[in-house]
Amino acid sequence: MTQPEPTIAPVLSTNPTYEPAAVPPSHLENPSHLSGDLSTVYETDRTIDWILSNDYSRITLQFPDELLGDSTRVEKGLQDGLRRSGKKSSSVEEGVESLEIASDKPSKERKVYILADTSYGSCCVDEVAAEHAAADCIVHYGRACLSPTNRLPVLHVFTTLPLDLQALIASFLEIFPDKSTPVILTSSLPYASHISVVHSALVEAGYTDLFATSIIHSPSSPIPNRTCPSADTISTHHIFHIDQPLTSLILTLSALTSSTSLQIYDPKSKTTTASVASRLLRRRYALLSHIRASGVFGILINTLSSNNYLSTITTLQALLAKHYKKSYLVTVGKLNPAKLANFAEVEVWIVVGCWESAVVDEKREMWRPVVTPWEVSAALGAGEGADVDGWRGDWEAFTTKVEEFEAARGEVDDEEDDEDESEPPVFDLRTGRYISSSQPMRAPKTSIAITSEEKGSTAVTTTQKDKSLTTMINNQISPAAEYLQQKRGWKGLGSDFAEVEYDKDGNEVWRGGEGALVEQGRKGVARGYVVHKEDDRT
């Protein structure tokens, strides 16, 4: 049964009682999250060679949350390796030159920094945080979207995870008993090094039509960042994916396997399940009707390092303005329902991020729908038939294809608009109702009243038909200001203790007594708050 959509914004206040944080046991203070030798898993030798060969002096290490337990050990290993490598001489002549007494040339100091918290998703390279340390390069660990960066060179270390080969082969034989079945073998990046071994084992088992993918830095590939069969044969292959893929990847792979299947192998449970992408697709396509009926959009910046994200924002703003829809540009860092619920006037959020974060797995927790630029372009007609690359963040292709489609269709003649109605309603298929506020930026209709006076002179009065559009900022209609004026119950600090009214022009008129005195609230740091006066929570 479909859950009803919320009608009011969620309550953002929290319980003021704070419980002390659990202290981990002493033997778990520095756990190793990955099995195997640290230098092998984190490829410290390759990292040191890369740093020395490019002569980098300020290095930043970016770890996801699940690998932070190993960050200090990796940093120490790199520091020790860089010191040892700096003392080595590549030849006898260099060793003799280093003994010159008169030489005052200091040895180059190299500093390594750990990025413990990224600005956006952990899959993206955080160039913003790295520039705070004036870094020369970034070493990115763990799962990565491999989106091209703008400013800093990047070395990706995928930190290979262990895989039970025998259990995987047994599960594969059970799912595909016919050994002539065409199958594409792919996986998440931490398991990518096992693909060639799995392919060889299955070939020895008798399978004749297997394709083993390899890593490439191309998010616009049919299988993002992977090699794949030719375009005319890829739809005939089944896909066997190692590790649970993200929602965006499930939608992308399901589009390739519309006539076959997508099988997902879980290395932890050692089981294989078929993807249930049909339910996800129905949910995403249902959002198209909601996009058409919405009038206020929030363009949510979820990356500052991927190429072409600025051109995508410009294209979205122009596309929404052409359809008389208002857009606001917002950046909030990592997404969560509480952050987005602060902007209750926004009806639909558009995420501009990497291809992995383009589809937000909201699970009905978000106050408003979160969609992708491609879904907006398809809903408003700009991307329909333009062969835009689906739910992925191939922003350069997105902008190009939308512009080509608009040029082919031609400019819309303003004279075709209905002059008798300034804002024709839009029928929402999800609610079965007509929506009259889907185009808030359309010019409001005015009426002219002519009145006669005693001396025969006439006065011309212009009145505005749509009184909901009276809030203007810099001669621009502001739906957010209108929402603040008419719908928000909290108007600011002190408004709870004074009566606030509005005159006919929309200006605030304060009546009643003064507000209450401001009292000191909680203070302290996250690990120990001081509540009220003497109640100390640590």
C-alpha positions in Angstrom: 0.0 0.0 0.0 1.4 3.4 -1.0 2.1 5.7 1.9 0.4 9.1 1.9 2.6 12.0 1.2 3.2 14.4 4.2 1.1 17.5 4.4 3.2 19.5 6.9 6.9 19.9 7.3 8.6 17.6 9.8 9.4 18.8 13.3 13.1 19.7 13.4 13.4 20.3 17.2 15.2 17.5 19.1 15.1 16.3 22.7 17.4 18.5 24.8 18.6 15.5 26.8 22.0 14.3 25.8 23.3 10.8 26.5 27.1 10.2 27.0 28.8 8.8 24.0 29.8 5.1 24.2 33.5 4.6 24.8 34.9 1.8 22.7 37.0 -0.9 24.4 40.7 -0.3 24.5 41.4 -3.2 22.1 39.1 -1.6 19.5 40.5 1.9 19.6 42.5 1.4 16.3 40.8 -1.5 14.5 42.0 -2.6 11.1 38.9 -2.5 8.9 40.5 -4.5 6.1 42.2 -7.8 6.3 45.7 -8.3 4.9 48.9 -6.3 5.1 48.3 -2.5 5.4 50.9 -1.7 2.8 49.3 -4.1 0.3 45.7 -3.0 0.9 46.4 0.7 0.8 49.2 0.4 -1.8 51.7 2.6 0.1 54.6 1.7 -2.2 52.7 2.8 -5.3 51.6 6.0 -3.5 55.1 6.8 -2.5 56.4 6.3 -6.0 53.7 8.5 -7.4 54.4 11.3 -4.9 58.2 11.2 -5.5 57.9 11.0 -9.3 55.7 14.1 -9.3 57.7 15.9 -6.6 54.7 16.7 -4.4 55.3 18.3 -1.1 51.8 18.7 0.5 49.8 15.6 0.2 46.2 15.1 1.5 44.7 11.7 2.2 40.9 11.4 1.8 39.3 8.5 3.6 35.6 7.4 3.8 34.0 7.1 7.2 34.4 3.3 7.3 38.2 3.5 6.8 39.1 6.3 9.2 40.3 3.8 11.7 43.3 3.0 9.5 44.0 6.6 8.5 46.7 7.4 11.1 48.5 4.1 10.4 48.5 4.8 6.6 49.7 8.3 7.2 52.6 7.1 9.4 53.5 4.4 6.8 53.6 7.0 4.1 55.7 9.4 6.2 58.2 6.7 7.0 58.4 5.6 3.4 58.9 9.2 2.2 61.7 9.7 4.7 63.5 6.5 3.7 63.1 7.2 0.0 64.5 10.8 0.5 67.7 9.4 1.9 68.3 6.9 -0.9 70.6 7.8 -3.7 69.8 6.7 -7.2 73.5 6.6 -8.2 77.0 6.8 -6.9 77.4 10.3 -8.3 74.4 11.6 -6.4 75.7 10.0 -3.2 79.1 11.8 -3.6 77.4 15.1 -4.4 75.3 14.8 -1.2 78.5 14.7 0.9 79.6 18.2 -0.2 80.3 20.2 3.0 79.7 23.6 1.4 76.2 22.7 0.2 73.5 24.7 2.1 70.5 23.3 0.1 67.9 22.1 2.6 66.1 18.8 2.0 62.5 19.2 0.8 60.0 18.8 3.5 56.9 16.8 2.7 53.7 17.1 4.8 50.8 14.6 4.8 47.3 15.7 5.9 44.3 13.5 6.6 40.8 14.7 5.4 38.6 13.2 8.1 35.3 14.7 6.9 34.5 15.4 3.3 32.3 18.3 2.2 30.0 16.2 0.1 29.9 12.5 -0.8 32.9 10.3 0.1 33.0 9.0 -3.4 33.9 12.4 -4.8 37.3 13.9 -4.6 37.1 16.8 -2.1 39.2 19.5 -3.7 37.7 22.2 -1.5 38.9 20.6 1.8 42.3 19.8 0.2 42.8 23.4 -0.8 42.4 24.5 2.8 45.7 22.7 3.4 47.2 24.2 0.2 47.7 20.7 -1.1 49.5 19.7 -4.2 47.7 16.4 -4.7 45.0 14.1 -3.2 45.1 10.4 -2.6 41.6 9.1 -2.5 40.8 5.8 -0.8 37.9 3.4 -1.1 34.9 3.5 -3.4 35.0 6.4 -6.0 32.8 7.8 -8.7 35.9 8.6 -10.8 34.4 11.9 -11.9 37.0 14.2 -13.6 38.4 16.9 -11.3 39.2 20.5 -12.1 42.2 21.6 -10.1 44.3 19.0 -8.3 45.8 15.7 -9.5 44.3 12.6 -7.9 45.6 9.1 -7.2 42.8 6.5 -6.5 43.5 3.6 -4.2 40.4 1.3 -4.2 41.5 -0.8 -1.1 40.8 -4.3 -2.3 38.4 -6.2 -0.2 38.6 -10.0 0.2 36.3 -12.3 -1.8 35.4 -16.0 -1.3 36.0 -17.3 -4.8 34.5 -20.8 -4.2 31.3 -19.4 -2.8 30.9 -17.0 -5.7 31.5 -19.8 -8.3 28.9 -22.0 -6.6 26.4 -19.2 -6.6 27.1 -18.4 -10.3 26.6 -22.0 -11.3 23.3 -22.1 -9.6 22.0 -18.9 -11.2 23.3 -19.7 -14.7 23.2 -23.4 -15.3 23.4 -23.0 -19.0 27.1 -22.4 -19.7 26.4 -20.7 -23.1 24.5 -17.8 -21.4 26.1 -14.4 -22.3 27.0 -12.7 -19.0 28.8 -9.5 -18.1 31.0 -9.7 -15.0 31.3 -6.5 -13.1 31.7 -5.3 -9.5 32.1 -2.3 -7.2 35.6 -0.8 -7.2 36.9 -2.5 -4.1 36.2 -5.9 -5.7 37.4 -5.0 -9.2 40.7 -6.7 -8.9 38.9 -10.1 -8.5 37.1 -9.9 -11.8 39.9 -11.4 -13.9 40.4 -14.2 -11.4 36.6 -14.9 -11.4 36.5 -14.9 -15.2 39.4 -17.4 -15.5 37.7 -19.7 -13.0 34.4 -19.6 -14.8 36.1 -20.2 -18.2 37.7 -23.3 -16.7 34.3 -24.4 -15.5 33.0 -24.4 -19.1 31.4 -21.0 -19.7 31.9 -19.8 -23.2 30.3 -16.3 -23.5 31.6 -14.2 -20.6 32.7 -10.6 -20.7 35.0 -9.4 -17.9 34.9 -5.6 -17.3 37.9 -3.5 -16.5 38.2 -0.1 -14.9 38.3 3.1 -17.1 37.8 6.7 -16.1 34.7 7.3 -18.0 31.4 7.9 -16.1 29.6 8.3 -19.5 30.3 4.7 -20.5 27.2 2.5 -20.8 28.4 0.8 -17.6 29.9 3.7 -15.7 33.7 3.6 -15.5 33.8 0.1 -17.0 34.5 -1.5 -20.3 31.5 -3.2 -21.9 30.5 -5.1 -25.0 29.5 -3.4 -28.2 26.3 -1.3 -28.1 24.3 -3.6 -30.4 25.0 -6.7 -28.2 25.1 -5.4 -24.7 21.3 -5.7 -24.3 21.5 -9.4 -24.9 23.8 -10.0 -21.9 22.8 -10.8 -18.3 24.8 -8.8 -15.7 26.4 -10.4 -12.7 27.4 -7.6 -10.2 29.6 -8.3 -7.2 28.6 -6.2 -4.2 25.4 -4.2 -3.7 25.3 -1.4 -6.2 24.0 2.1 -5.5 20.5 3.1 -6.7 21.8 5.1 -9.6 23.8 2.1 -10.8 20.8 -0.2 -10.5 18.7 2.1 -12.6 21.5 2.4 -15.2 22.2 -1.3 -15.4 18.5 -2.1 -15.5 18.1 0.1 -18.5 20.7 -2.1 -20.2 19.1 -5.4 -19.2 15.5 -4.7 -20.0 15.1 -8.1 -21.7 17.5 -10.0 -19.5 18.4 -9.9 -15.8 20.6 -8.1 -13.2 22.0 -10.5 -10.6 23.6 -9.0 -7.5 26.1 -11.1 -5.4 26.6 -10.1 -1.8 30.1 -11.0 -0.6 29.1 -10.9 3.0 26.1 -13.2 2.9 27.5 -15.1 -0.1 24.1 -15.1 -1.8 22.8 -13.9 -5.1 19.5 -12.0 -5.6 17.8 -10.6 -8.7 17.4 -6.8 -8.8 14.0 -5.3 -8.2 14.6 -2.3 -10.3 11.0 -2.2 -11.7 9.7 -0.8 -8.5 12.5 1.9 -8.5 11.7 2.8 -12.1 8.0 3.2 -11.4 8.8 5.5 -8.5 11.2 7.6 -10.6 8.8 7.9 -13.6 5.9 8.9 -11.2 8.0 11.9 -10.2 7.7 13.3 -13.7 4.1 14.3 -13.2 5.1 16.0 -9.9 7.8 18.0 -11.6 5.3 19.3 -14.2 2.9 20.4 -11.5 5.5 22.1 -9.3 6.4 25.8 -9.5 9.4 26.3 -7.1 12.6 24.3 -7.6 15.7 24.1 -5.5 18.9 23.4 -7.5 21.1 21.6 -5.0 24.8 21.7 -5.5 26.3 18.4 -4.3 29.8 18.8 -5.8 32.4 21.5 -6.4 35.0 19.4 -8.1 33.3 17.6 -11.0 33.8 19.1 -14.5 30.9 20.9 -16.2 28.7 21.2 -13.1 28.5 25.0 -13.6 27.2 24.6 -17.2 24.6 22.2 -15.9 23.4 24.7 -13.3 23.1 27.4 -16.0 21.2 25.1 -18.3 18.8 24.1 -15.6 18.1 27.8 -14.6 17.4 28.7 -18.2 15.2 25.6 -18.7 13.1 26.4 -15.6 12.8 30.1 -16.4 11.6 29.3 -19.9 8.7 27.3 -18.3 8.0 30.2 -15.9 9.2 28.2 -12.9 11.2 29.7 -10.0 14.6 28.2 -9.0 16.8 28.8 -6.0 20.5 27.8 -5.9 21.3 26.1 -2.6 24.3 24.2 -1.2 24.1 22.3 2.1 26.9 19.9 2.0 25.9 16.3 2.8 22.2 15.7 2.3 19.8 14.8 5.0 16.0 15.3 5.5 16.4 17.9 8.3 18.6 20.2 6.1 16.2 20.1 3.2 13.1 20.5 5.3 14.4 24.0 6.3 13.4 25.2 2.8 9.7 24.2 3.1 8.7 26.5 0.1 10.7 24.4 -2.3 8.5 21.8 -4.0 11.2 19.8 -5.9 14.9 19.5 -5.3 17.3 19.0 -8.3 20.6 17.4 -7.3 23.7 18.4 -9.3 26.4 16.0 -8.3 28.4 13.0 -9.5 26.8 10.1 -11.2 26.7 8.1 -8.0 25.0 10.8 -5.9 22.7 11.9 -8.8 19.9 9.6 -7.6 19.2 10.1 -3.9 17.8 6.9 -2.2 15.3 8.9 -0.2 13.2 6.0 1.1 10.3 8.5 1.6 12.3 10.3 4.3 12.7 13.6 2.4 10.1 16.3 2.9 10.1 17.0 -0.9 11.1 14.8 -3.9 14.8 14.9 -4.9 15.2 14.4 -8.7 18.0 14.5 -11.3 18.6 17.1 -14.1 17.6 14.5 -16.7 14.3 13.9 -15.0 13.5 17.6 -15.0 14.5 18.0 -18.7 12.3 15.0 -19.6 9.3 16.2 -17.6 9.4 19.7 -19.1 9.9 18.4 -22.6 13.5 19.6 -23.2 15.1 16.2 -23.0 12.3 14.1 -24.5 13.7 12.4 -27.5 17.1 14.0 -27.1 18.8 10.7 -26.0 20.1 12.2 -22.8 22.2 9.7 -20.7 19.5 8.8 -18.2 20.1 9.3 -14.5 23.9 9.7 -14.6 25.9 12.9 -14.2 27.3 13.2 -17.7 26.8 16.9 -17.5 28.6 17.8 -20.7 26.3 15.5 -22.7 23.3 16.7 -20.7 23.9 20.4 -21.7 24.8 19.6 -25.3 21.8 17.4 -25.9 19.3 19.8 -24.3 20.7 22.7 -26.4 20.5 20.6 -29.6 16.9 19.6 -28.9 15.9 23.2 -28.2 17.6 24.4 -31.4 15.8 21.7 -33.4 12.4 22.4 -31.9 12.8 26.2 -32.4 12.0 29.0 -30.1 8.5 29.0 -28.6 6.4 31.9 -29.9 5.1 33.9 -27.0 2.0 34.8 -29.0 0.9 31.2 -28.8 0.1 31.7 -25.1 -3.5 32.1 -24.1 -4.0 35.8 -23.5 -7.3 35.2 -21.6 -5.5 33.3 -18.9 -2.1 34.3 -17.5 -1.4 31.0 -15.9 -3.3 27.9 -17.3 -3.6 25.1 -14.8 -1.7 21.9 -15.0 -3.3 18.5 -14.4 -1.4 16.4 -11.8 -1.8 12.7 -12.6 -0.7 11.7 -9.1 -3.4 13.7 -7.3 -6.0 13.9 -9.9 -6.3 17.7 -9.5 -5.5 20.8 -11.5 -2.6 22.9 -10.1 -2.8 26.6 -10.7 0.6 27.5 -9.2 2.8 25.5 -11.5 4.2 28.7 -13.2 4.7 31.3 -10.6 7.0 33.4 -12.8 4.4 34.1 -15.4 3.4 37.7 -15.5 0.2 38.2 -13.3 -2.9 39.4 -15.1 -4.0 42.9 -14.3 -7.4 44.5 -14.7 -8.2 48.2 -15.5 -11.0 50.0 -13.8 -12.2 53.4 -15.0 -14.2 55.5 -12.6 -16.0 58.8 -13.4 -15.9 61.8 -11.1 -18.2 64.9 -10.7 -16.1 67.1 -13.0 -16.1 64.5 -15.8 -12.4 63.5 -15.3 -11.6 59.9 -15.1 -9.1 58.0 -13.0 -7.5 54.8 -14.2 -6.8 52.2 -11.5 -4.7 49.1 -12.1 -5.4 46.2 -9.8 -3.6 42.9 -9.6 -5.8 39.8 -10.2 -3.5 37.3 -8.4 -2.9 38.7 -5.0 -0.6 35.8 -4.0 2.1 37.3 -6.2 2.3 40.7 -4.4 5.7 39.9 -2.7 8.4 41.3 -4.9 12.2 41.4 -4.3 14.2 43.5 -6.7 11.2 43.7 -9.1 11.2 39.9 -9.2 8.4 37.7 -7.9 9.7 35.7 -4.9 7.6 32.6 -4.0 9.9 32.1 -1.0 9.1 35.5 0.4 5.4 34.8 -0.2 5.6 31.5 1.6 7.3 33.3 4.5 4.6 35.9 4.7 1.6 33.7 4.3 2.4 30.1 5.5 5.3 30.1 7.9 4.1 30.2 11.5 7.4 31.4 13.0 8.5 34.9 11.8 11.6 35.4 13.8 13.1 35.8 17.2 10.6 37.4 19.6 7.6 36.9 17.4 6.1 34.4 19.9 5.6 37.2 22.5 4.2 40.0 20.3 1.2 40.3 18.0 2.3 40.7 14.4 -0.2 41.9 11.7 0.2 42.9 8.1 -1.2 46.0 6.4 -2.6 46.0 2.9 0.9 46.5 1.4 2.3 43.4 3.2 4.4 45.3 5.7 4.7 44.0 9.3 2.8 45.9 12.0 3.9 45.0 15.6 1.2 45.3 18.3 1.3 44.4 21.9 4.1 44.4 24.5 7.8 43.7 24.1 9.3 40.3 23.7 10.8 38.2 26.5 14.4 38.5 27.6 17.0 36.4 25.9 18.4 33.7 28.2 21.6 31.7 27.8 21.0 28.2 26.5 23.2 25.1 26.1 26.9 25.7 25.6 30.0 23.5 25.1 31.4 21.1 22.6 29.8 18.0 21.1 31.3 15.6 23.6 30.2 17.6 26.7 27.3 20.1 26.8 26.5 22.3 29.8 22.7 22.4 30.0 21.1 25.3 31.9 23.3 26.2 34.9 24.6 23.3 36.8 23.5 20.3 34.8 26.7 19.1 33.0 26.4 16.3 30.4 29.7 14.7 29.3 
